[in-house]
Amino acid sequence: MKTLNEKLNLLKKKLDGGEKITIAIFGLGSVGCYLLDYLVSLADPQLKLVVVGRNAEKMQQDVNIIRTAATIRRQVRSEIVVEGGCDFKDVASIEAALRKIQPDFIVNSSRLYSGLKYGSISWSNLRAYGIWSPMSVLLGKNMMEAYGKADCNAISINTSYSDAVIPWLKSAGMPYFDFGSGNLNHLIPRMKFFIAEKFGIDNLNDIDITLVASHFHDVVISKEGHTEGVKLLLSIKYQGKELDINHDEVYKACGISMPTDQKRNMMNASSNFDIIYSILTAIREKKAIKIHTPGVGGHIGGYPFIIDGTSEEVKGYMAPNYPLEEMGQVNRNSIYCDGIENVVDGSLVYTDELLEKVKNRFNVNIPKRVHLSEAETVAGLLIESIIKPSIK
């Protein structure tokens, strides 16, 4: 598997040469539909947008309404292609699609159990989301296995619990996604709303926030406005200077009302869009752009990351605000609250606290340690013993 920097420079060569840039979206549920709409709205003739899934007729219906709406807005400049017949549970099927499409970006927006926000079950019962990791990893595992077999060089983005999923794949010696979407990108705008109002700042983009935390703190801060006693890494700057503000006050202000249904996936789709658009912009405009992304580099948790297109060679690297070791420890403390003790040697290790809560709340025993080869079995246990009884 090529390194991220090698992939970035392959992309640069195509962009500079005026070649088509192919973005493949695997799974056209709500995240995929929102993302396709946002990408179409760029009105970028250099982009070829391919949606991939099993049911071509269903996907074509979704594409038709997105394309029609975008045409009303006079924004359709990108080519859109529907690629049906791809079974995400079949590695060979994914491999065939990758070989045919030859993408420059792939976005895995597929879900093993669609139409349900898992957190609607786990947060009220467990105050933790990590229990669902075996479900989150399965289709991503198939995609990256196919990615390796197809010798694919696409920049890859995963949408489902990347804080643990990407390091899990890496620790098993598999190809792993370059980026994860979501989490911190959901939290930072809330902080900007408060900072802008407090300091009278008109342009939210002039506020520079750097945050280190895992999925758990995206949830607990946005729902309850506190960090559960865990010290995070947070920097808030305006015009290059650190703002003098109590961070607990900022966290408290993040608890704003939002819908709990699939409209929330606007945020996840926007996070995917931000990664793609930041990479394209950094290369085209020779800029260094900071993004926030979980699982980057196969590290546990969420990190600030720089796409640097300012020199002849494009580079991606961790934002230099904090040492990597310190960021890693903060993320481990954070994800522990989400029920994940460790990801090591191809296995995800649950916390003892989570095991006890699952037993007490659902009368289900889940294993302490789940090897990647056992993820399907444990995912089946979670679906049959917890999810289905909870939604009856």
C-alpha positions in Angstrom: 0.0 0.0 0.0 1.4 3.4 -0.9 1.9 6.0 1.8 -0.5 8.9 2.1 2.1 11.3 0.8 2.7 9.1 -2.2 -1.1 9.1 -2.9 -1.3 12.9 -2.4 1.4 13.4 -5.0 -0.2 11.1 -7.5 -3.3 13.2 -7.1 -1.3 16.4 -7.6 0.1 15.1 -10.9 -3.5 14.4 -12.2 -4.8 17.7 -11.0 -1.9 19.6 -12.5 -2.3 17.7 -15.8 -6.0 18.5 -16.0 -7.1 14.8 -15.8 -10.4 13.8 -14.3 -10.5 13.1 -10.6 -12.7 10.2 -9.7 -14.4 10.2 -6.3 -16.2 6.9 -5.5 -18.9 6.9 -2.7 -19.5 3.4 -1.5 -23.0 3.3 0.0 -25.7 5.9 -0.9 -27.6 6.1 2.3 -28.2 9.5 4.0 -24.5 10.2 4.4 -23.7 9.3 0.8 -26.6 11.3 -0.6 -25.7 14.4 1.4 -22.0 14.0 0.3 -22.9 13.6 -3.3 -25.1 16.7 -3.2 -22.3 18.8 -1.6 -19.7 17.5 -4.2 -22.1 18.3 -7.1 -22.5 21.8 -5.7 -18.8 22.5 -6.3 -19.7 22.7 -10.0 -16.3 21.3 -10.7 -15.9 19.9 -14.2 -12.7 18.1 -13.3 -14.6 15.8 -10.9 -16.2 12.4 -11.8 -18.5 11.3 -9.0 -19.3 7.5 -8.9 -21.8 6.1 -6.5 -21.3 2.4 -5.7 -23.8 -0.2 -4.3 -25.9 -3.2 -4.9 -29.2 -1.7 -6.2 -28.5 0.5 -9.2 -32.2 1.4 -9.7 -32.5 2.7 -6.1 -29.2 4.7 -6.4 -30.3 6.1 -9.7 -33.5 7.5 -8.1 -31.4 9.3 -5.5 -28.9 10.5 -8.1 -31.8 11.8 -10.3 -33.2 14.0 -7.5 -29.8 15.3 -6.5 -28.8 16.1 -10.1 -32.2 17.7 -10.8 -32.0 19.9 -7.7 -28.4 20.9 -8.5 -29.4 21.7 -12.1 -32.1 24.1 -10.8 -29.3 25.8 -8.8 -27.2 25.8 -12.1 -24.4 23.8 -10.4 -24.1 20.6 -12.4 -20.7 20.5 -14.0 -19.4 17.2 -12.7 -20.0 13.8 -14.3 -22.1 11.4 -12.2 -22.0 7.6 -12.7 -24.0 4.9 -11.0 -22.2 1.6 -10.4 -24.6 -1.1 -9.2 -24.1 -4.8 -8.5 -21.5 -4.3 -5.8 -22.0 -6.4 -2.6 -20.1 -4.8 0.3 -20.1 -8.2 2.1 -18.2 -9.7 -0.8 -14.5 -8.7 -1.1 -14.3 -9.9 -4.7 -17.3 -7.8 -5.7 -15.7 -4.7 -4.1 -12.3 -5.5 -5.8 -14.0 -5.7 -9.2 -15.6 -2.3 -8.7 -12.3 -0.7 -7.6 -10.5 -2.2 -10.7 -13.3 -0.9 -13.0 -13.6 2.6 -11.4 -9.9 3.3 -10.7 -10.8 6.0 -8.1 -8.7 8.8 -6.8 -10.8 9.0 -3.6 -13.0 6.4 -2.0 -15.5 7.1 0.8 -16.9 4.2 2.8 -20.3 5.4 3.9 -21.8 1.9 4.1 -23.4 0.6 7.3 -23.9 -3.0 8.5 -27.2 -2.2 10.1 -28.8 0.7 8.3 -31.6 3.1 9.4 -30.6 3.2 13.1 -28.4 5.5 15.1 -26.7 3.1 17.4 -26.1 5.8 19.9 -29.9 5.9 20.5 -29.5 2.6 22.3 -26.0 2.8 23.8 -25.9 6.4 25.1 -28.9 6.1 27.5 -27.9 2.7 28.6 -24.1 2.6 28.6 -22.9 6.2 28.1 -20.5 4.7 25.6 -20.5 4.0 21.8 -17.5 1.7 21.5 -19.6 -1.4 22.0 -20.5 -1.2 18.3 -16.9 -1.3 17.0 -17.3 -4.9 15.6 -20.2 -3.8 13.5 -18.4 -0.7 12.4 -15.3 -2.5 11.3 -16.8 -5.3 9.1 -17.6 -3.6 5.8 -14.6 -1.3 6.1 -12.5 -4.4 6.6 -13.9 -5.9 3.4 -13.3 -2.6 1.5 -9.7 -2.4 2.6 -9.0 -6.1 1.9 -10.3 -5.5 -1.7 -8.3 -2.2 -1.8 -5.1 -4.2 -1.2 -6.0 -6.9 -3.7 -6.8 -4.3 -6.4 -3.5 -2.5 -5.6 -5.6 0.7 -5.3 -3.9 4.1 -4.8 -7.0 6.1 -3.9 -7.0 8.4 -0.9 -9.5 6.5 1.4 -12.0 7.9 4.0 -14.0 5.9 6.5 -17.2 7.2 8.1 -18.0 4.7 10.9 -16.2 5.0 14.3 -12.8 5.5 12.7 -11.2 6.3 16.2 -11.0 2.5 16.7 -11.8 1.0 13.3 -8.7 2.4 11.4 -6.2 1.4 14.2 -7.9 -2.0 14.4 -7.3 -2.6 10.7 -3.7 -1.3 11.0 -2.9 -3.4 14.1 -4.0 -6.6 12.2 -1.5 -5.8 9.4 -4.2 -4.9 6.9 -4.4 -1.9 4.5 -6.2 0.8 6.4 -8.0 4.0 5.6 -6.1 7.3 5.3 -8.7 9.3 7.1 -11.8 9.1 9.2 -14.7 11.5 9.1 -16.8 13.1 11.8 -16.4 13.6 15.6 -14.3 16.7 16.1 -15.7 18.3 13.0 -19.1 18.1 14.6 -17.9 19.8 17.8 -15.6 22.6 16.5 -18.4 24.6 14.8 -20.4 24.7 18.1 -17.3 26.2 19.8 -17.0 28.8 17.0 -20.6 29.9 17.4 -19.9 30.7 21.1 -16.6 32.3 20.5 -17.9 34.5 17.7 -20.7 35.8 19.8 -18.6 36.3 22.9 -15.8 38.3 21.1 -17.9 39.9 18.4 -16.2 38.1 15.5 -18.1 38.3 12.3 -16.3 35.6 10.2 -16.3 32.1 11.9 -13.5 31.1 9.5 -11.2 33.6 11.3 -11.4 31.5 14.5 -8.7 28.9 14.5 -9.5 25.9 16.8 -7.2 22.9 17.4 -8.8 20.0 19.4 -7.6 16.6 20.4 -10.3 14.1 21.6 -12.1 10.9 20.6 -15.7 10.2 19.7 -16.8 10.0 23.3 -16.1 13.7 23.9 -17.8 14.8 20.7 -20.9 13.2 22.2 -20.7 14.1 25.9 -19.6 17.8 25.2 -22.3 18.3 22.5 -25.0 16.6 24.6 -24.0 17.7 28.1 -21.4 20.5 27.9 -18.6 18.9 29.9 -15.6 16.6 29.5 -16.5 14.0 32.2 -13.4 15.1 34.1 -11.0 14.2 31.3 -8.5 16.9 30.4 -8.5 17.5 26.6 -6.1 19.5 24.4 -7.8 22.6 23.1 -6.4 25.8 21.5 -8.5 28.7 20.4 -6.9 31.5 18.4 -8.0 34.6 16.6 -5.7 36.5 14.2 -2.8 34.2 15.4 -3.2 34.9 19.1 -4.6 32.6 21.8 -7.9 33.8 23.2 -8.1 34.2 27.0 -11.2 32.1 27.7 -12.1 29.4 30.2 -12.3 26.2 28.2 -15.0 24.8 30.5 -17.1 27.7 29.5 -16.6 26.8 25.9 -17.5 23.2 26.5 -20.6 24.2 28.3 -21.8 26.4 25.4 -21.6 23.4 23.0 -24.8 21.8 24.3 -27.0 23.1 21.6 -30.3 21.5 20.4 -30.2 19.4 17.3 -32.3 16.7 15.7 -31.6 13.1 16.6 -32.7 11.5 13.3 -30.8 11.0 10.1 -30.6 14.8 9.4 -27.6 14.6 11.8 -25.8 12.9 8.9 -25.4 16.3 7.3 -22.5 16.7 9.7 -20.8 13.4 8.8 -21.2 14.1 5.1 -19.8 17.6 5.6 -16.8 16.1 7.4 -16.2 13.8 4.4 -16.6 16.8 2.1 -14.2 18.9 4.2 -11.4 16.2 3.8 -11.8 16.0 0.1 -12.2 19.7 -0.6 -9.3 20.6 1.7 -7.0 18.2 -0.2 -8.1 19.5 -3.5 -7.8 23.1 -2.4 -4.4 22.7 -0.7 -3.0 21.2 -3.9 -4.6 23.6 -6.4 -4.0 26.8 -4.4 -0.7 25.7 -2.8 -1.9 26.2 0.7 -1.5 24.4 4.1 -4.9 23.5 5.4 -5.7 22.0 8.8 -8.5 19.4 9.1 -9.6 17.3 12.1 -9.9 13.6 11.6 -10.2 10.4 13.6 -8.0 7.4 13.1 -5.5 9.2 10.9 -2.2 7.3 10.5 -3.8 4.4 12.3 -3.7 6.2 15.6 -6.5 5.8 18.2 -8.8 8.8 18.6 -9.1 12.1 16.8 -6.4 14.5 15.7 -5.6 17.8 14.0 -3.9 17.1 10.6 -2.2 19.3 8.0 -2.5 18.9 4.2 0.5 21.0 3.0 0.5 21.9 -0.7 2.9 24.9 -0.3 5.9 23.2 -1.9 6.4 21.1 -5.0 5.8 17.9 -3.0 2.5 17.6 -1.2 2.7 16.4 2.4 0.3 15.4 5.1 1.3 15.5 8.8 0.0 15.9 12.3 -0.5 19.5 13.3 2.5 20.6 15.3 0.5 22.2 18.2 1.1 19.2 20.5 3.5 16.2 20.7 2.1 13.1 19.2 2.7 11.1 22.4 0.7 13.6 24.4 -2.1 13.6 21.8 -2.1 9.8 21.9 -2.5 9.7 25.6 -5.3 12.2 25.7 -7.1 10.2 23.1 -6.6 6.9 25.0 -8.1 8.6 28.1 -11.0 9.9 26.0 -11.8 6.6 24.2 -11.6 4.7 27.5 -14.8 6.5 28.4 -16.3 5.1 25.2 -15.6 1.6 26.4 -12.4 0.9 24.5 -9.4 0.0 26.6 -7.0 -0.7 23.7 -6.5 -1.8 20.1 -3.5 -4.0 19.8 -2.3 -7.1 17.8 -5.4 -7.2 15.6 -7.7 -7.1 18.6 -10.1 -4.6 20.1 -10.1 -4.7 23.9 -13.2 -3.5 25.7 -13.0 -1.9 29.2 -14.2 -3.9 32.2 -16.6 -1.1 33.0 -18.3 -1.6 29.6 -18.6 -5.4 30.0 -20.2 -4.9 33.4 -22.7 -2.3 32.0 -23.7 -4.5 29.1 -24.3 -7.4 31.4 -26.4 -5.3 33.8 -28.4 -3.4 31.2 -28.9 -6.1 28.5 -28.0 -9.4 30.3 -25.5 -10.1 27.5 -21.9 -11.2 27.9 -19.6 -9.8 25.3 -15.9 -10.9 25.1 -13.3 -8.7 26.7 -11.0 -9.1 23.6 -12.3 -9.3 20.0 -9.8 -10.3 17.3 -10.6 -8.9 13.8 -11.4 -12.4 12.7 -14.1 -12.6 15.4 -15.7 -9.3 14.6 -18.5 -10.8 12.5 -19.5 -13.2 15.3 -19.6 -10.5 17.9 -21.4 -8.1 15.5 -24.1 -10.8 15.1 -24.3 -11.1 18.9 -24.8 -7.4 19.3 -27.5 -7.3 16.6 -29.5 -10.3 17.8 -29.1 -9.8 21.5 -29.1 -6.0 21.9 -30.3 -4.1 18.8 -33.3 -6.1 17.7 -34.8 -6.5 21.2 -34.2 -2.8 21.8 -36.1 -1.6 18.7 -39.1 -3.9 19.0 
